[in-house]
């Protein structure tokens, strides 16, 4: 077990190498799909991209694919889910569902970008709400480009630092504090905009 933790970066590198070109392609594809299927662990795919491509290229690839995935989910919501809005009513109740849709229809660009920036904000729900609220797609795209910078960097940093923390426990303490802060701030933002 000690061997595993002390050599985890080498184990990940070997695993990615063994997948060949399909490893990075799979990681990239999963990032796009995660925007539509929220049960997939986005931070794992971002971490793998950081490992496979390095910090800069891994960030750029993860960032652009996250923005692409969110905009595909927005498009699907706007054109196909809008007629099936009962999904939101079942989850939130008709009155609260209408209130959320109205809130998103009138949301400022800066507010939307801020909500998207927080790592624990439910991105899938935001994509759907923005799509069914008939929000301007250009506004949504710009908010994605601004907000997802922090979110992707956060998960890339946490993921790669978490792996390093197996060798240096002090890094684990920093990550824990960072995760707790991000979680608390995300909860406050989610509560303020009634996303929970």
Secondary structure, DSSP 8 states (H G I E B T S, - for coil): -HHHHHTHHHHHHHHHHHHTHHHHHHHHHHHHHHTT-TTS-HHHHHHHHHHHH-HHHHHHHHHHHHHHHHHHHHHHIIIIIGGGTHHHHHHH-HHHHHHHHHHHHT--HHHHHHHHHSTTS-HHHHHHHHHHTT--HHHHHHHHHHHHHHHHHHHHHHHHHHHHHTT-HHHHHHHHHHHHHHHHHHHHHHHHTT--
